[in-house]
């Protein structure tokens, strides 16, 4: 599952992985359908479903089937509070989750998605990994807990 796609760059990478693995499908939710014009058909045919609309209203019918969640949408704190409170608890334990754009700086600015995510991870005692140049560190591996594995 992917929340947010804009121009489809990450969508294309996720779909390429499905092609390489010869299995799986991707469901993307976004308010803007620009990705439907830019994602190559060779990657999307038979593997991709785009749902135009607010992910908050599309939540109920996809949560139980998620094996991986990629979030790259609204980077404000309010949106992060929504997915941390409503989406995260509904995911099966151990589901890997990636949140894009947490670290634009070594320490996220106040009132941003990054602050909310890092505080949530800290409270949950969940390890994370980032490859962000602003704050890359050695991978921290921990056991999966009810919060899943967040990257």
Secondary structure as UniProt FT lines:
FT   STRAND          2..3
FT   TURN            6..7
FT   HELIX           9..21
FT   STRAND          26..30
FT   HELIX           35..38
FT   HELIX           41..44
FT   TURN            45..47
FT   STRAND          48..52
FT   HELIX           55..58
FT   HELIX           59..61
FT   HELIX           63..65
FT   STRAND          68..71
FT   HELIX           77..82
FT   HELIX           83..87
FT   HELIX           88..90
FT   TURN            93..94
FT   STRAND          96..99
FT   TURN            100..101
FT   TURN            110..111
FT   HELIX           113..124
FT   TURN            133..135
FT   TURN            146..147
FT   STRAND          149..150
//
